Amino acid sequence: MSTAVRVRFAPSPTGPLHIGGVRTALFNYLFAKKHGGDFILRIEDTDQNRYVEGAEDYIINALNWCNIPYDEGPGKEGKCGPYRQSERKKMYKQFALELIEKGAAYYAFDTSQELADARTKAESQKETFIYNHKNRDQFTNSLTLPENQVQERINRGDDYVIRFKPELKTLSMFDEIRKGIEIDTALIDDKVLFKSDGMPTYHLANVVDDHEMKITHVIRGEEWLPSMALHVLLYESFGWERPKFAHLPLILKPTGKGKLSKRDGAKFGFPVFPMEWFDTKENETFAGYKEDGYLPEAVVNMLAFLGWNPGTEQELFNLKELIQAFSLEKVNSSGAKFDPEKAKWFQQQWYVEQDDAVIGAAFAKALQEKDIEYGSQDYVNIVCGLVKERAVFTKDLFELAGFFFIAPDSYDEKAAKKAWKDGTNEIMSDVITVIKDGDDDSATGLSTAIKGWITSQEMGFGKVMMPLRLALVGSLMGPDVFEIASLIGKNETIARIENAINKLS
């Protein structure tokens, strides 16, 4: 095996890429880059019956959106291609035949009906049917048939499968996350490795491809842990050096027990896919983090903490920092509960980190879609800088900053009762005079003039500041009121105060 680190992410194109799959890809990517290695994408499409049109493109687009691109794979051909198993079809049979020659596999000609009958008989005796060392000599296979009959069946085109014949022993294995594991191989059934239609099953193709692509570390989800013994036995049967294995913990539901599913997202109102996906069979659209307004940096940061912890207080990591900090030793073996509120927290933290101009460009587009005049892009950028710390998504900005573009035509009822009292009309009329008389329209200039006037009148600041904010905003929310007044301008500020006087008197 090559000493250079080579890892792979090997999804099946049977639907959209779940965030659990994205996390698996991310951990492979981080490990590879931490060790100066290669991250390979392999499409495992041997199960053509479950193939979904567009799923492969979705997988690639999702990885690219998350900024975790592969080094080798479809469209990025390297020395170990092709990278779709369906395009490697011709090579698998030779490996299946090699196992037969070594006595580690055999032909089986059992029909579907014969296997169904055996299963029914076992169930009637309250047993679980397993095709293995205990009963393989009771079936129609190359272990029970004369060699000439086996060849005759193959020559005339009878359907067959090639089954694995595990060596009976106590198998010792090591998982980089779960440490030492031992298993009695007598418990393993004689898995089908190859079918007479020329297609391998997952297990044979997976092991052969990992070997042929010089994979050094197999980092995959916990659901594949039961397959580890079979795969190790296959490596041993071929006489190949096995890669190191690491099985990542499951991502669990936010509430209750079990693995996070697409139905949990629909039920609780959060995405479980990186990008939106339309399911043609169910005629249903499933939400995606991208379309919901999440930043890829936030999604990646959130996923990194599902099962991994750096062992420090730091939670915000960019991709470069994740690569530097990541190690399999700090991946937990227990399941990681998904927290949609924590996902929003990561999003908010990363949203604030964006440059005002980046947020402003997205907000300007949203304003255009609403047919709202916004003046200059610089103006929008400044507004975004004032309110972005209160936002989680771009879609929040209009609620937080819409008053910078549209004067309020109504006023929050509770706020009005609190801010607009007897005598407020007169006070606000005086404020208009102060603004008109001032020659400095900056936030600092307005603040100095109005606060100075309040002090000279020996008046409580609340009697002025609350109704002023209400007049400009329509509620008691928003950034510094003098920043608002300065940005919308003297004439607009005066017009809004006059409108409030007329409507609230």
C-alpha positions in Angstrom: 0.0 0.0 0.0 1.1 3.5 -0.8 2.5 5.5 2.2 0.8 8.7 0.9 -2.6 9.2 2.5 -5.5 8.5 0.1 -9.1 8.5 1.2 -12.4 8.3 -0.6 -16.0 9.3 -0.3 -18.1 6.7 -2.1 -21.8 7.5 -2.2 -24.5 5.8 -4.2 -26.5 7.9 -6.7 -29.8 6.8 -5.3 -31.0 10.2 -4.2 -29.8 13.5 -2.6 -26.8 13.7 -0.4 -27.9 13.7 3.2 -25.9 15.9 5.6 -24.6 12.7 7.2 -23.0 12.0 3.9 -21.6 15.5 3.6 -20.0 15.1 7.1 -18.4 11.8 6.0 -17.0 13.6 2.9 -15.9 16.5 5.1 -14.0 14.3 7.6 -12.3 12.4 4.7 -11.3 15.8 3.1 -10.0 17.2 6.4 -8.0 14.0 7.1 -6.5 14.0 3.6 -5.5 17.6 3.6 -4.1 17.4 7.2 -1.7 14.7 6.0 -1.0 16.2 2.5 -3.0 13.4 0.8 -5.7 13.0 -1.8 -9.5 13.0 -1.5 -11.2 10.8 -4.0 -14.9 10.7 -5.1 -16.1 7.3 -6.3 -19.7 6.8 -7.4 -20.9 3.4 -6.3 -23.6 2.7 -8.9 -23.6 -1.0 -9.0 -27.3 -1.1 -7.9 -28.8 0.2 -11.2 -32.3 -0.6 -10.0 -32.1 2.2 -7.4 -30.2 4.7 -9.6 -31.8 8.2 -9.6 -31.3 10.6 -12.5 -29.5 13.7 -11.4 -28.2 12.3 -8.1 -24.6 12.2 -9.2 -24.6 15.8 -10.3 -26.3 16.7 -7.0 -23.5 15.0 -5.0 -20.8 16.8 -7.0 -22.6 20.2 -6.8 -23.1 19.8 -3.0 -19.4 19.0 -2.4 -18.4 22.0 -4.4 -20.9 24.3 -2.7 -19.4 23.2 0.7 -16.0 24.0 -0.6 -14.7 20.5 -0.1 -13.9 19.5 -3.7 -12.4 16.1 -4.6 -8.9 15.7 -6.1 -9.8 12.6 -8.2 -13.2 11.5 -9.4 -15.8 11.9 -12.2 -14.5 14.8 -14.4 -11.2 14.8 -12.6 -9.6 11.7 -13.9 -6.5 10.4 -12.2 -4.4 7.3 -12.6 -6.9 5.1 -10.7 -10.0 5.8 -12.8 -12.7 5.3 -14.0 -14.4 6.5 -10.8 -17.9 5.1 -11.5 -18.3 1.5 -10.6 -20.6 0.9 -13.5 -17.6 1.8 -15.8 -15.3 -0.6 -14.0 -17.7 -3.5 -14.5 -15.4 -5.7 -16.6 -12.7 -5.9 -14.0 -14.7 -7.4 -11.1 -15.3 -10.9 -12.4 -11.5 -11.7 -12.5 -11.3 -11.0 -8.8 -14.4 -13.1 -8.0 -12.8 -15.9 -10.0 -9.5 -15.5 -8.2 -11.3 -16.1 -4.9 -12.9 -19.3 -6.3 -9.4 -20.5 -7.3 -8.2 -19.8 -3.8 -11.1 -21.7 -2.2 -12.4 -18.5 -0.7 -15.6 -18.4 -2.8 -17.9 -20.7 -4.7 -20.6 -20.7 -7.4 -24.2 -21.0 -6.1 -27.1 -21.9 -8.4 -30.0 -21.7 -5.9 -33.2 -20.1 -7.4 -35.1 -17.3 -5.7 -37.9 -19.8 -4.9 -35.5 -22.2 -3.3 -34.1 -19.5 -1.1 -37.5 -18.2 -0.2 -38.6 -21.8 0.7 -35.5 -22.1 3.0 -36.3 -18.8 4.6 -40.0 -19.8 5.2 -38.9 -23.1 6.7 -36.5 -21.3 9.1 -39.1 -18.8 10.1 -41.6 -21.6 10.8 -39.1 -23.0 13.3 -38.6 -19.5 14.7 -35.1 -19.3 13.3 -33.4 -16.6 11.2 -32.3 -17.9 7.8 -28.6 -17.5 7.2 -26.8 -19.1 4.2 -23.4 -20.0 5.8 -21.1 -22.8 6.8 -23.9 -24.6 8.7 -26.1 -25.2 5.7 -24.2 -24.4 2.5 -23.8 -28.1 1.8 -27.6 -28.4 1.6 -27.9 -26.1 -1.4 -27.1 -26.2 -5.1 -23.6 -24.9 -5.4 -20.1 -25.8 -6.5 -19.4 -27.3 -3.1 -22.1 -29.9 -3.6 -22.2 -30.4 -7.3 -19.6 -32.3 -9.4 -17.2 -30.0 -11.2 -18.5 -31.1 -14.7 -22.1 -30.2 -13.7 -20.9 -26.8 -12.4 -19.2 -26.0 -15.7 -22.2 -27.4 -17.7 -24.6 -25.0 -15.8 -22.3 -22.1 -16.4 -21.9 -22.9 -20.2 -25.6 -23.2 -20.8 -26.2 -19.8 -19.2 -27.9 -20.8 -15.9 -28.2 -17.9 -13.4 -25.7 -18.1 -10.6 -24.0 -16.0 -8.0 -20.5 -16.2 -6.5 -20.6 -16.4 -2.7 -17.8 -15.7 -0.3 -16.6 -18.6 1.9 -15.3 -17.0 5.1 -12.5 -18.6 7.0 -13.7 -19.8 10.4 -11.8 -18.1 13.2 -11.7 -15.3 15.7 -10.9 -12.2 13.7 -9.1 -9.4 15.4 -9.6 -5.9 13.9 -8.8 -2.3 14.8 -10.9 0.8 14.3 -9.2 4.2 14.6 -12.3 5.5 16.5 -13.6 2.4 18.3 -10.3 0.7 18.9 -9.9 -3.1 19.2 -12.8 -5.3 17.8 -13.0 -9.1 17.8 -15.6 -11.2 16.0 -16.3 -14.9 15.5 -16.4 -15.3 11.7 -18.8 -18.2 12.1 -21.5 -15.6 12.5 -20.8 -14.2 9.0 -23.1 -15.4 6.2 -21.8 -16.4 2.8 -22.3 -13.0 1.1 -23.0 -12.8 -2.6 -20.0 -11.1 -4.3 -20.9 -11.4 -7.9 -23.9 -12.2 -10.1 -24.0 -13.9 -13.5 -25.3 -10.6 -15.1 -21.8 -9.3 -14.7 -22.4 -6.9 -11.9 -20.6 -7.2 -8.5 -22.3 -6.6 -5.2 -21.3 -3.7 -3.0 -18.9 -5.7 -0.9 -16.7 -7.1 -3.7 -16.7 -3.8 -5.7 -15.9 -1.8 -2.6 -12.9 -3.8 -1.5 -11.5 -4.2 -5.0 -11.9 -0.5 -5.8 -10.3 0.6 -2.5 -7.3 -1.7 -3.2 -7.0 -0.6 -6.9 -7.3 3.1 -5.9 -4.6 2.6 -3.2 -6.9 3.8 -0.4 -5.0 4.0 2.8 -7.8 4.9 5.2 -11.5 4.0 4.9 -13.4 6.6 6.8 -17.1 6.0 6.6 -20.4 6.0 8.6 -21.2 3.7 11.5 -23.8 1.9 9.5 -20.9 0.2 7.7 -19.3 -1.2 10.9 -21.1 -4.6 10.5 -19.4 -4.9 7.1 -15.9 -4.4 8.4 -15.3 -8.0 9.3 -16.3 -9.2 5.8 -14.2 -6.6 4.1 -11.2 -7.5 6.3 -11.6 -11.1 5.4 -11.8 -10.3 1.7 -8.5 -8.4 2.0 -7.0 -11.4 3.7 -8.3 -13.8 1.1 -6.8 -11.7 -1.7 -3.5 -11.4 0.2 -3.8 -7.6 0.2 -2.7 -5.2 2.9 -5.9 -3.8 4.5 -6.4 -0.1 4.9 -7.0 1.5 8.3 -10.7 1.8 9.2 -12.6 4.5 11.0 -16.3 4.4 11.5 -17.9 7.7 12.2 -20.8 8.1 14.8 -24.4 8.4 13.6 -26.1 11.8 13.4 -29.1 11.4 15.6 -32.6 13.1 15.6 -33.0 16.3 17.6 -35.6 14.6 19.8 -36.3 11.0 20.4 -34.2 8.1 19.3 -32.7 7.0 16.0 -30.8 8.3 13.0 -31.6 11.7 11.5 -33.8 11.3 8.4 -35.3 13.5 5.7 -38.7 13.1 7.4 -37.3 14.7 10.6 -36.4 17.8 8.6 -39.9 18.0 7.1 -41.5 17.4 10.5 -39.4 19.9 12.5 -38.8 22.5 9.8 -35.1 22.4 9.1 -33.0 21.1 6.1 -31.3 17.7 6.2 -29.8 18.2 2.7 -27.1 20.6 1.6 -29.1 21.8 -1.4 -32.8 21.6 -2.3 -33.9 18.4 -3.9 -37.1 17.6 -5.8 -38.1 13.9 -5.4 -39.9 12.9 -8.6 -41.2 9.7 -7.1 -42.9 11.4 -4.2 -43.5 14.7 -6.1 -42.1 16.5 -3.1 -39.4 19.2 -2.7 -37.0 18.9 0.3 -35.4 22.0 1.6 -31.6 22.6 1.3 -29.3 24.7 3.4 -28.1 26.6 0.4 -31.6 27.7 -0.6 -32.6 28.4 3.0 -29.9 31.1 3.1 -27.1 29.3 5.0 -23.5 30.0 4.3 -21.3 27.0 3.3 -18.8 28.0 6.0 -21.5 27.8 8.6 -22.8 24.4 7.4 -19.3 22.9 7.3 -18.4 24.3 10.7 -21.7 22.9 12.1 -21.1 19.5 10.6 -17.5 19.3 11.9 -18.8 19.4 15.4 -21.2 16.6 14.9 -19.0 13.8 16.3 -15.7 15.7 16.6 -14.4 18.1 19.2 -11.1 19.9 19.1 -10.8 19.7 22.9 -10.7 23.5 23.3 -13.2 26.3 23.8 -13.0 27.4 20.2 -16.1 26.7 18.1 -15.7 28.9 15.1 -13.3 27.3 12.5 -12.8 28.2 8.9 -11.8 25.3 6.6 -8.1 25.9 7.0 -8.4 25.9 10.8 -10.4 22.7 10.7 -7.7 21.0 8.6 -5.1 22.0 11.1 -7.1 20.9 14.1 -8.7 17.7 12.8 -7.7 14.3 14.0 -9.5 10.9 14.1 -8.4 10.6 17.8 -10.8 13.4 18.6 -13.8 11.8 16.9 -16.4 10.4 19.3 -17.7 6.9 19.0 -21.2 7.8 20.4 -23.9 9.3 18.2 -24.1 13.0 17.8 -27.5 14.6 18.3 -28.4 17.2 15.6 -29.4 20.6 17.0 -31.1 22.9 14.4 -30.8 25.9 16.8 -27.0 25.3 17.0 -27.0 25.3 13.2 -28.6 28.7 13.2 -26.1 29.9 15.8 -23.2 28.9 13.5 -25.0 30.6 10.6 -25.4 33.8 12.6 -21.7 33.8 13.7 -20.5 33.4 10.1 -23.1 35.8 8.8 -21.7 38.6 10.9 -18.2 37.8 9.7 -19.1 38.6 6.1 -18.0 41.8 4.6 -20.7 44.5 4.5 -20.4 44.7 0.8 -21.1 41.0 0.4 -24.2 41.2 2.5 -25.2 44.4 0.9 -25.0 42.9 -2.6 -27.4 40.1 -1.6 -29.7 42.6 0.2 -29.8 44.9 -2.8 -30.9 42.0 -4.9 -33.7 41.2 -2.5 -34.8 44.8 -2.5 -34.9 44.8 -6.3 -37.1 41.7 -6.2 -39.5 43.7 -4.0 -39.3 46.7 -6.4 -37.9 48.9 -3.6 -35.7 51.9 -4.5 -32.5 51.8 -2.5 -30.4 54.6 -3.8 -26.7 53.6 -4.1 -25.1 50.3 -3.3 -22.8 52.1 -0.8 -25.9 53.1 1.1 -27.2 49.5 1.3 -23.8 48.3 2.4 -23.7 50.9 5.3 -27.2 49.9 6.4 -26.2 46.2 6.4 -23.2 47.0 8.6 -25.5 48.6 11.1 -28.0 45.7 11.4 -26.2 42.5 10.4 -25.3 41.5 13.9 -29.1 41.0 14.5 -29.5 39.0 11.4 -29.2 35.2 10.8 -30.0 35.2 7.1 -30.3 37.8 4.3 -34.0 37.3 4.4 -34.0 38.8 7.9 -32.5 42.1 6.8 -35.7 43.7 5.5 -37.5 43.2 8.8 -34.5 44.7 10.6 -33.7 47.5 8.1 -36.7 48.0 5.9 -37.3 51.5 7.5 -34.1 52.7 5.9 -35.9 52.5 2.6 -39.6 52.9 3.3 -41.1 55.3 5.8 -43.4 53.6 8.4 -47.1 54.0 7.6 -48.2 52.5 10.9 -46.7 52.3 14.4 -46.4 49.4 16.9 -49.4 49.8 19.2 -47.6 48.9 22.4 -44.6 51.0 21.5 -46.9 54.0 20.7 -48.7 53.7 24.1 -45.3 53.6 25.8 -43.6 56.4 23.8 -46.2 58.9 22.8 -47.7 60.7 25.7 -49.5 64.0 26.3 -47.1 66.7 25.3 -45.1 64.5 23.0 -46.4 66.4 19.9 -45.0 69.7 21.2 -41.7 68.0 22.2 -41.3 66.5 18.7 -42.2 69.8 17.0 -39.3 71.3 19.0 -37.0 68.5 17.9 -37.9 69.3 14.3 -36.8 72.9 14.9 -33.5 71.7 16.4 -32.8 69.5 13.4 -33.6 72.3 11.0 -31.4 74.7 12.8 -28.4 72.4 12.9 -25.7 72.5 10.3 -24.1 69.1 11.0 -26.3 66.2 9.6 -23.9 63.5 10.7 -24.9 61.0 13.4 -22.5 62.7 15.8 -23.7 66.2 14.9 -27.4 65.3 15.3 -26.6 63.5 18.6 -24.8 66.5 20.0 -27.5 69.0 18.9 -30.5 67.0 20.2 -28.9 65.7 23.4 -27.7 69.3 24.1 -31.2 70.6 23.6 -32.7 67.9 25.9 -30.2 68.8 28.6 -30.9 72.5 28.3 -34.6 71.8 28.8 -33.9 69.7 31.9 -36.0 66.9 30.3 -35.7 63.2 30.6 -34.0 61.6 27.6 -36.8 58.9 27.3 -39.4 61.6 26.5 -37.5 62.4 23.3 -35.5 59.4 22.3 -38.4 56.9 22.4 -40.9 59.0 20.3 -38.1 59.9 17.9 -37.2 56.3 17.3 -40.9 55.4 16.9 -41.3 58.2 14.3 -38.3 57.0 12.3 -38.8 53.3 12.6 -42.4 52.6 13.4 -41.3 50.6 16.5 -38.7 50.8 19.3 -36.2 48.5 17.5 -33.2 49.3 15.3 -29.6 50.6 15.6 -28.6 54.0 17.0 -31.4 56.5 16.2 -28.9 59.2 15.2 -27.3 56.8 12.7 -30.8 56.2 11.2 -31.5 60.0 11.0 -28.2 60.7 9.5 -28.5 58.0 6.8 -32.1 58.8 5.7 -31.3 62.5 5.7 -32.6 65.7 7.3 -35.6 66.1 5.1 -36.8 62.5 5.4 -36.2 62.6 9.2 -38.4 65.7 9.5 -41.1 64.3 7.3 -41.3 61.1 9.4 -41.5 63.1 12.6 -44.3 65.2 11.2 -46.2 62.1 9.9 -46.0 60.6 13.4 -47.3 63.8 15.0 -50.3 63.8 12.6 -51.1 60.1 13.1 -50.4 59.7 16.8 -51.9 63.0 18.1 
